[in-house]
Amino acid sequence: MAAAHSAATCRNSTCRSFLLRERRTRYSSTSIVSSRRFQSFCLLALLTRNFMQQPVAKASEVQTCSSSATPLFLRLSSTNQEVKFKCGAGLQLRAKPENDEMLWGNAACTKEVDASSLTFTQPTSKTKSESGYSLKVKSVALLKTPFTVYFLCDPTSSSGGVTGSKQVTSSGPSTTCLIQVAVFSGYPLIVPETSKRLQSNK
């Protein structure tokens, strides 16, 4: 793992040097194509490194969503992984779709998405709310296509939350907090043959 990290760091350092050097150098027409390809590779490597460096919560930790300015990002990347989350003080989880096999598929929590491959568990009672909500993959393998589900924490209301209406109306300032859970695919992305031919002809 240390060797792989060192290699990735070296590669990213090379990419940065190349990108900075290219800004100050004019290439001939014969080298423009190859330089652009390498530039694209460098940008992809840097983006991948930044994504992999994002903090990943431990499965045993209950993550709290409490700020509208800081959404909570979680991800399920294996079948034995479970994410746990809860709403902060003064907030409660917006009701999910009535169909048990559906969850919200957009950040506004207005579009339903098929979540039959996931198991969503609610706290057994209000007195045990500290245990939070949990989400995990129920199948033995991840799906072929990745997808994302969303939850919203709204201001506490007697008519809202998981057991109430789908949306809480509040006259005060908006303190809604977004929870986003990305469910990874268990299969590599397959590049269509037409795309491969286009790349080889460049």
TAZI-V555641 format. One record per run of one state. SS is the DSSP state (alpha for helix, beta for strand, coil for the rest). FROM is the first residue (numbers start at 0). LEN is the number of residues. Records with the same first field share a line. If there is no record, write none. Layout:
# TAZI-V555641
SS = FROM-LEN / FROM-LEN
This chain:
# TAZI-V555641
coil = 0-1 / 23-5 / 52-9 / 65-6 / 76-5 / 87-3 / 93-8 / 104-7 / 114-3 / 121-4 / 131-1 / 137-9 / 155-21 / 183-9 / 201-1
alpha = 1-22 / 28-24 / 125-6 / 192-9
beta = 61-4 / 71-5 / 81-6 / 90-3 / 101-3 / 111-3 / 117-4 / 132-5 / 146-9 / 176-7
